[in-house]
Amino acid sequence: MNPKRLILAVVAVFVGLWLTSFLIHGVWLNSIYKETMNLWRTEPEMQKLMGWMFLGQFLWSVAFVMIWSKGFPAVNSLGRSCLYGLVMGLFMESNSLIMYCVQPMPGHLVAKWVVAGLAQSALMGGLLFLVGKPKTVAPTS
């Protein structure tokens, strides 16, 4: 993967991750977060720390793209890229199960985190394929 395509892929995955995270956490799970306010930072505290959230999402995007770029593009398909995303999602969401064991979180919230995280990662794999796949080169004679 050439550097320009690599940078484009990181940016696309970062934007996709941010948008899907907003839909998951800011819209779909928002009512659960309000019901469990005692478990979270206050809204002003979270706003002050938003830069750290963006940094974490950016680093996740860089790692996601870099791992994929080291071998997947040459033999890849949309389905395999989504499978790659799903496997990376399993890796990421295992932490949600661990957090459930050590923090007093509702089980239905953790279950939704896991399902949403797996779907989100699979989508990011598909997006990565669409943005990062190599252009096919016409055979020379």
Disulfide bonds with the S-S distance in Angstrom:
none
